[in-house]
Every structure is written in structure tokens, then in C-alpha cells.
Amino acid sequence: MMKCTAKLIWDDGVWFSVVHTENGEDVCLSLESGSIDALMFRVKYALPEMLELSFGYKGDIELSYEAERVDTIKAIHDSLTAGEGKIHAANVPLGDLFGDSFIVARSQAKRLYSLLSQFDEVVLDFSGIDEMGQGFAHELFVVFGNAHPNTTLKVDNANEKVRRMIKHVSAEHGRDL
């Protein structure tokens, strides 16, 4: 039997989940729901398939849940805009913000919109981020970039995997970062 813990996180009005297995592997299960009950239901039924696809595991699963409320986006926003006048540049620590080594979901990128759109220039600090999914990268660097052409996104401390993903989605849509 494989023991798994689903971390259920409330942030900016949405519940989302990341699942950790007993052998230290993280399952890239990034679901979101409007209620914690709905998210628990979705995790319970999606996890077996993800374990089979990721690790070839088809056995029984013992699933436990941890829940937390995170207001990191609001806290970062408040700390950046606390002074007088508009701040034209911001440094956003994505590793601290998401608290995980991989960022995959479009919904995670969308949570950044209200923070990023208020600045002329944003430095995205990828310290602590090992991987970035195509959905997150596309949403942030293409969709957000097209919707907010006056906001310049700069990348800092990104490893080779993250840089390749940014380059992939940017080149695919004619954007140069």
C-alpha cells in the first residue's frame, strides 16, 4: 500500500492540491476547486491514475490530507506597494510564493495577474523552482504578456529546464524574452 498526502491549499479564493508520496516523490496533480470537499473528491479519484502514469503503481493507496490557507500573493502585493507613489518594478520570489519546486498549472499563473499587472517591470525569481509546466509558462509568458504589453517580465535564477520551457512557449508564439 502506498501512503500519500494531499496538500490542499487555499489561495486567492481557490483550493488547489499537490500530492506527496511516501517515497518522497511529488505527483504532478494540480487540481483546483471552489470548495475543499470538491477538491478532496477530485484528488481521491484522480490520484490512482496519476500514480499509475507516473510510477506504474496499481496497488492500494492510503490517502491523507493536509490543508492550509495561504495569502502570499496579497502579502507580497502589500509589501511592494506599502510606500508612497507607484512602484515601477518588483521582484517576485516564485519559490517562496508557491512553496514547491515545480509550478505547473495555468491557475497558479493566473493568481499572479493582479500582482504583476500593477508594475512596469517584474523580475521573476525562480530560486527553488526545479521545473515549470507548459501550461504555467504559456499562461504567464504568452497570455499575460499579450494582455499586459506594458509590463516587462524578466527572469532571474532559472535553471536550464525552466529556461528551455520559457524559450519553448515564447518562440512558439513569436515572443522574445
Backbone as a ProteinNet text record, in pm:
[ID]
protein_1_A
[PRIMARY]
MMKCTAKLIWDDGVWFSVVHTENGEDVCLSLESGSIDALMFRVKYALPEMLELSFGYKGDIELSYEAERVDTIKAIHDSLTAGEGKIHAANVPLGDLFGDSFIVARSQAKRLYSLLSQFDEVVLDFSGIDEMGQGFAHELFVVFGNAHPNTTLKVDNANEKVRRMIKHVSAEHGRDL
[TERTIARY]
84.4	0	88.9	58.7	135.8	64	139.9	84.5	110.9	7.2	17.2	-49	5	-53.9	-87.3	-212.6	-257.1	-253.6	-174.2	-166.7	-269.9	-372.7	-481.1	-454.9	-443.7	-401.2	-507.7	-547	-642.3	-562.8	-575.6	-502.8	-586.7	-610.2	-677.8	-813.1	-890.2	-1025.8	-1038.8	-931.4	-935.8	-861.4	-916.7	-846.4	-768.9	-642.2	-568.1	-484.2	-430.7	-367.1	-238.6	-144.9	-23.5	-13.3	22.2	26.3	169.8	206.1	338.6	323	411.4	407.2	505.5	489.3	574.7	721	747.5	886.7	951.4	883.6	942.5	914.2	842	807.8	685.1	684.1	567.1	490.8	361.2	276.5	225.7	246.6	208	56.4	-12.9	-159.1	-204.2	-220.4	-255.6	-400.4	-486.6	-629.7	-674.7	-782.9	-839.1	-989.2	-1046.6	-1190.5	-1236.8	-1366.6	-1423.9	-1446	-1443.7	-1461.9	-1363.1	-1334	-1240	-1299	-1429.6	-1493.5	-1482	-1506.2	-1496.4	-1353.2	-1255.5	-1115.7	-1076.6	-1118.6	-1087.5	-1145.1	-1264.7	-1327.7	-1247	-1206.9	-1130.9	-995.2	-926.4	-796	-812.5	-911.9	-934.4	-950.4	-1018.6	-1044.4	-939.8	-863.6	-760	-626	-599.8	-469	-430.8	-518	-475.9	-424.3	-492.7	-449.1	-313.8	-294.6	-167	-52.1	-75.7	29.2	65.6	-34.8	-7.3	70.4	30.5	100.1	241.5	258	388.3	486.1	436.5	526.6	493.3	386	345	280	241.3	184.2	34.9	-10.2	-151.4	-213.9	-143	-192.7	-283.9	-307.5	-392.2	-320.6	-401	-347.8	-410.2	-325.4	-374	-353.2	-464.2	-457.7	-494.7	-408.1	-439.9	-433.5	-489.6	-498.3	-438.3	-374.3	-331.7	-389.1	-439.1	-497	-432.9	-416.5	-364.7	-419.7	-422.1	-464.6	-340.2	-323.7	-207.5	-255.8	-203.1	-234.9	-107.6	-19.8	111.4	104.9	17.6	10.9	-30.1	-129.3	-171.1	-58.2	12.2	121.2	233.4	269.8	374.7	327.3	204.1	149.7	153.8	107.9	105.5	245.7	343.2	479.4	542.1	504.2	562	499.4	375.5	306.7	284.7	357.1	335.6	382.2	473.1	526.2	436.7	482.3	407.8	437.4	338.8	357.3	358.6	355.3	354.3	495.4	506.3	634.5	640.7	749.3	758.1	819.1	886.9	949.6	926.7	920.6	901	983.4	1029.8	1098.9	1005.9	961.2	863.7	932	948.3	1013.8	915.8	914.5	817.2	831.9	955	975.7	909.5	921.7	856.7	706.2	663.7	522.7	445.1	499.1	427.1	472	586.2	630.4	654.5	682.6	706.4	814.4	875.4	984.5	936.2	806.8	754.4	625.3	611.4	490.6	437	312.5	263	132.7	46.8	-90.4	-111.4	-197.3	-237.7	-298.8	-373.9	-439.3	-336.8	-220	-114.8	-66	-47.7	-3.6	-110.2	-236.7	-344.9	-351	-312.2	-313.2	-215.6	-117.5	-18.1	-64.1	-168.1	-209.6	-227.9	-304.9	-334.8	-209.4	-113.5	13.1	99.3	120.2	214.2	167.1	37.8	-12.7	1.3	35.5	47.6	185.5	278.5	415.2	457	551.4	606.6	705.8	778.9	880.5	872.8	875	870.5	985.2	1065.3	1170.5	1114.4	1100.4	1051.3	1170.9	1182.2	1293.7	1255.8	1322.5	1292.5	1377.1	1438.8	1515.1	1422.7	1468.4	1389.8	1290.3	1279.6	1187.7	1269.8	1239.2	1312.3	1252.5	1119.3	1051.6	931.9	897.1	780.8	703.3	574.4	491.1	460.6	426.1	397.9	275.5	174.7	54.7	86	166.7	206.1	286.3	385.2	472.2	392.5	304.1	223.8	134.2	67	-24.8	48.5	166.7	239.5	311.8	386.3	472.8	405.3	297.8	228.5	95.1	4.5	-127.9	-117.7	-50.1	-32.9	46.4	153.4	236.6	158.7	70.9	-11.2	-116.6	-172.4	-276.4	-219.2	-91.2	-27.3	105.4	98.6	221.6	309.6	256.3	336	407.5	386.2	456.5	565.9	690.4	805.1	835.2	839.4	874.1	1019.7	1097.8	1238	1254.6	1346.2	1368.4	1502.6	1503.2	1625.6	1633.8	1753.3	1780.6	1704.1	1681.8	1612	1713.9	1683.9	1772.6	1748.3	1822.6	1816.6	1679	1616.4	1483.1	1380.5	1384	1288.7	1314.7	1440.7	1473.7	1429.1	1446	1403.2	1252.2	1177.7	1031.6	987.6	1049.9	1016	1045.9	1162	1201.7	1105	1064.3	972.6	839.5	775	643.2	656.1	763.8	781.4	805.3	891.1	922.3	801.2	726.1	607.8	505.1	505.5	405.9	468.5	590.5	655.6	692.6	712.1	751.8	899.4	969.3	1111.6	1133	1185	1210.8	1359.6
-118	0	124.3	217	341.1	448	512.8	622.6	754	835.7	965	1072.1	1192.1	1306.2	1412.7	1450.1	1556.2	1687	1779.7	1912	1999.6	2039.4	2121.2	2265	2353.2	2489.9	2588.3	2677.1	2783.8	2909.4	2962.6	3084	3165.3	3287.4	3382.4	3330.5	3269.6	3227.3	3092.8	3015.6	2886.8	2782.1	2662.4	2548.8	2478.1	2442.7	2360.3	2259.6	2159.5	2047.7	2003.7	1958.8	1890.6	1765.8	1652	1526.5	1478.7	1440.7	1387.6	1240	1154.7	1012.4	980.5	861	822.1	804.6	779.8	762.7	895.3	1005.9	1136.9	1195.1	1124.6	1174.4	1264.6	1368	1453.8	1416.1	1400.6	1371.1	1503.5	1522.5	1647.3	1647.7	1663.1	1662	1799.5	1886.2	2023.8	2045.5	2026.2	2042.1	2165	2223.6	2334.1	2317.4	2368.5	2359.3	2478.7	2499.4	2608.5	2575.3	2445.5	2406.6	2296	2283	2180.1	2040.8	2024.8	1894.4	1849.5	1941.8	1908.7	1872	1943.3	1912.9	1775.8	1743.2	1612.1	1500.6	1518.7	1421.9	1405.5	1517.1	1512.9	1445.1	1476.5	1415.4	1265.4	1225	1082.1	1000.7	1057.4	981.5	1003	1108.6	1131.6	1069.8	1056.4	1009.6	870.4	770.3	637.4	639.2	711.6	719.9	789.9	897.3	969.2	884.4	805.1	716.9	609.5	559.3	459.4	520.7	637.5	702.7	745.8	796.7	848.8	740.4	638.2	539.3	395.7	373.4	237.8	166.8	240.2	182	159.4	33.3	-0.5	-53.9	-43.9	-101.6	-8.3	-48.6	30.2	157.6	256.8	387.2	424.8	468.1	526.5	677.3	750.7	893.2	973.4	1067.4	1161.4	1302.3	1396.2	1532.9	1630.1	1735	1849.3	1971.6	2064.7	2184.7	2308.2	2410.3	2536.7	2651.2	2766.3	2887.7	2971.9	3015.8	3094.8	3227.6	3334.1	3465.9	3532.3	3452.5	3503.9	3609.7	3595	3694	3829.1	3830	3955.4	4011.4	3926.4	3973.7	4036.3	3972.5	4028.4	4160.5	4163.2	4287	4399.3	4370.9	4472.9	4522	4430	4471.8	4555.7	4530.4	4605	4742.6	4758.3	4884.5	4965.5	4933.9	4999.8	5145.9	5184.9	5322.2	5418.9	5541.7	5643.7	5631.8	5659.2	5656.5	5515.4	5508	5378.9	5322.2	5192.9	5125.3	5072.4	5100.5	5064.4	4927.9	4871.7	4741.5	4656.1	4525.1	4432.9	4307.6	4249.2	4120.4	4020.3	3918.8	3822.5	3687.1	3642.3	3513.9	3397.2	3335.1	3231.2	3109.1	3074.1	2960.1	2983.6	3104.1	3138	3147.3	3199.7	3221.7	3091.1	2994.6	2869.1	2759.2	2775	2679.5	2539.8	2527.1	2396.4	2409.2	2296.8	2303.7	2296.8	2270.7	2272.3	2352.6	2427.2	2505.1	2461.4	2419.5	2355.7	2412.4	2460.8	2488.8	2632.3	2644.8	2777.4	2857.5	2789.9	2859.2	2922.7	2859.7	2918.8	3049.3	3048.1	3169.1	3278.2	3239.8	3339	3408.9	3340.2	3402.7	3519.4	3520.8	3627.3	3753.2	3743	3853.6	3984.6	3981.7	4106.8	4169.8	4087.1	4138.5	4196.1	4119.8	4158.3	4276.3	4284.2	4385.8	4528.3	4543.7	4677.8	4740	4667.2	4714.4	4726	4816.5	4830.3	4719.1	4676.8	4572.9	4476.9	4346.3	4244.2	4147.1	4126.1	4024.7	3901.7	3793	3667.3	3585.7	3568.4	3495.7	3348.1	3264	3121.6	3039.6	3102.5	3028	2925.4	2801.1	2695.2	2627.7	2673.8	2611.8	2519.9	2389.2	2291.9	2273.2	2279.6	2257.5	2350.4	2378.1	2460.2	2392.4	2372.2	2310.6	2405.2	2347	2427.3	2515.8	2467	2546.7	2673.1	2658.8	2774.4	2872.4	2819.9	2905.5	2979.3	2909.4	2971.2	3079.9	3048.3	3145	3272	3256	3371.2	3448.9	3380.3	3449.8	3482.8	3414	3443.5	3513.8	3447.2	3505.2	3635.6	3631.3	3753.3	3857.5	3813.6	3905.6	3977.6	3906	3967.6	4061.6	4024.2	4106	4230.2	4225.8	4337.3	4373.6	4428.4	4457.8	4563.9	4641.9	4744.6	4693.6	4566.6	4504.7	4415.1	4446.1	4366.7	4259.8	4133.5	4022.4	3984	3980.8	3938.8	3814.6	3728	3600.9	3603.8	3558.4	3554	3418.8	3365.3	3241.2	3120.2	3113.6	2999.7	2894.6	2768.1	2661.2	2633.9	2541.7	2515.2	2462.8	2374.9	2322.1	2434.8	2524.7	2635.9	2728.5	2759.8	2847.3	2785.6	2654	2586.4	2596.7	2580.9	2588.2	2729.6	2830.1	2969.2	2995.3	2951.4	2970.2	2897.5	2777.2	2697.4	2769.5	2812.4	2875.3	3013.8	3083.3	3217.6	3211.8	3121.5	3108.1	3058.2	2969.6	2911.4	3020.4	3129	3234.7	3367.7	3362.8	3481.9	3587	3547.5	3643.4	3622.3	3728.4	3720.7	3769	3679.5	3716.5	3718.1
0	0	0	-88.6	-95.5	-14.8	74	153.5	80.9	70.2	2.4	88.6	78.5	147.1	44.2	41.1	-49	28.7	-19.1	42.9	-27.1	48.1	-4.9	37.7	-58.4	-30.1	-78	10.4	-21.6	-51	-171.1	-205.4	-302.1	-266.3	-354.2	-402.8	-312.5	-344.8	-412.1	-422.5	-491.8	-409.5	-400.9	-341.8	-451.7	-426	-520.4	-443.2	-513	-444.8	-512.1	-427.8	-471.6	-384.2	-442.6	-367.2	-351.9	-229.3	-198.1	-162.2	-216.1	-185	-73.5	-12.9	99.1	57.8	-68.9	-112.7	-153.3	-121	-145	-282.3	-364.7	-497.6	-489.5	-569.4	-579.7	-705.1	-691.8	-805.5	-859.6	-985.4	-1050.6	-1069.9	-959.5	-959.6	-916.2	-1009.6	-977.8	-1016.3	-919	-939.3	-863.3	-906.6	-830.3	-823	-715.8	-694.5	-613.5	-612.6	-536.2	-390.2	-354.3	-214.8	-180.2	-51.3	-8	-29.1	-8.1	-28.5	-173.5	-265.4	-407.7	-444.7	-387.9	-417.7	-362.8	-240.9	-183.5	-271.4	-320.7	-409.2	-537.5	-597.4	-723	-703.5	-592.8	-564.9	-547.9	-471.1	-442.3	-571.1	-668.9	-791.9	-901	-895.7	-997.1	-958.4	-828.6	-782.3	-831.6	-826.5	-875	-1019.2	-1105.7	-1245	-1256.5	-1180.1	-1184.8	-1131.8	-1027.7	-974.8	-1076.5	-1146	-1249.2	-1365.1	-1410.1	-1520.7	-1482.4	-1360.8	-1318.7	-1276.1	-1204.3	-1143.9	-1180.3	-1256	-1289.1	-1171.6	-1066.9	-945.1	-963.3	-933.8	-949	-821.1	-707.6	-582.5	-505.5	-379.8	-290.8	-247.1	-211.8	-171.1	-37.7	54.7	179.6	167.5	159.7	131.6	255.4	291.4	399.7	341.7	413.3	365.3	466.8	416.3	496.2	426.9	504.6	444.9	507.4	425	476	392.4	454.4	384.7	360.8	237.9	200.4	143	194.5	139.7	90.3	27.4	-10.6	-118.5	-213.8	-320.5	-262.7	-175.7	-112.7	-26.2	47.6	133.6	51.2	-60.1	-145.9	-205.8	-251.7	-307.2	-204.8	-83.3	21.3	55.5	58.3	92	-19.4	-143.2	-255.4	-273.6	-233	-256.9	-129.9	-23.7	105.4	107	20.6	22.4	-51	-59.6	-132.6	-281.6	-362.1	-506.7	-562	-692.5	-760.5	-767.5	-744.3	-759.5	-902.4	-971.5	-1112.6	-1137.1	-1037.8	-1055.7	-931.4	-952.9	-842.1	-865.5	-756.8	-760.4	-693.4	-768	-717.3	-698.9	-573.3	-543.7	-561.2	-679	-709.1	-618.1	-580.5	-490.3	-356	-302.2	-175.5	-192.1	-303.7	-328.6	-337.6	-413.2	-433.7	-339.2	-273.9	-173.7	-226.6	-353.1	-412.7	-517.8	-556	-651.7	-796	-815.1	-951.4	-954.9	-1062.6	-1086	-1221.7	-1224.5	-1346	-1401	-1316	-1358.7	-1406.4	-1506	-1552.6	-1437.8	-1351.9	-1240.8	-1147.2	-1132	-1049.5	-1113.4	-1243.9	-1313.6	-1305.6	-1318.4	-1314.6	-1179.5	-1072.5	-939.8	-931.8	-1021.4	-1021.4	-1094.4	-1175.6	-1260.6	-1185.6	-1076.6	-1006	-948.4	-910.4	-857	-969.4	-1074.6	-1179.7	-1263.9	-1287.9	-1379.7	-1326.8	-1200.9	-1142.5	-1160.3	-1221.9	-1233.3	-1379.4	-1403.8	-1538	-1567.4	-1465	-1480	-1362.4	-1392.5	-1288.9	-1311	-1206.6	-1210.4	-1140.4	-1216.1	-1161.6	-1113.6	-984	-923.9	-912.1	-989.7	-994.1	-895.8	-797.2	-696.1	-630.2	-623.4	-561.3	-653.1	-776.5	-873.2	-963.7	-958.6	-1039.1	-1177.4	-1183.8	-1311.2	-1324.2	-1449	-1477.4	-1590.6	-1569.6	-1671.5	-1785.5	-1900.3	-2018.2	-1997.6	-1925.7	-1900.9	-1822.3	-1716	-1635.3	-1721	-1792.4	-1874.8	-1981.6	-2050	-2155.3	-2098.1	-1988	-1927.5	-1884.6	-1826.6	-1774.3	-1883.7	-1967.4	-2062.5	-2195.8	-2229.7	-2355.4	-2328.9	-2256	-2234	-2153.9	-2039.4	-1959.5	-2038.9	-2103.9	-2181.3	-2289.9	-2357.9	-2462.6	-2404	-2289.4	-2227	-2157.8	-2120.7	-2049.2	-2116.9	-2237.3	-2312.1	-2245.6	-2153.7	-2086.5	-1961.9	-1928.6	-1816	-1872	-1839.3	-1884.6	-1781.3	-1825.4	-1737.1	-1761.2	-1653.6	-1661.3	-1575.5	-1614.4	-1546.4	-1475.4	-1350.1	-1270.3	-1199.5	-1186.3	-1112.1	-1163.9	-1293.6	-1353.1	-1397.6	-1368.3	-1414.4	-1563.2	-1618	-1762.3	-1805.3	-1724.9	-1758.8	-1768.8	-1672.2	-1670.7	-1788.8	-1815.7	-1929.2	-2062	-2076.3	-2200	-2217.4	-2109	-2118.7	-2156	-2096.4	-2130	-2277	-2320.8	-2460.5	-2554.2	-2516.1	-2598.1	-2619	-2508.7	-2525.6	-2587.7	-2561.5	-2617.6	-2767.8	-2809.8	-2952	-3030.4	-2967.4	-3031.2	-3065	-2989.9	-3009.9	-3050.4	-3100.4	-3155.4	-3053	-2928.4	-2825.6	-2795.1	-2769.5	-2737.8	-2595.3	-2511.2	-2370.9	-2344.6
[MASK]
+++++++++++++++++++++++++++++++++++++++++++++++++++++++++++++++++++++++++++++++++++++++++++++++++++++++++++++++++++++++++++++++++++++++++++++++++++++++++++++++++++++++++++++++++

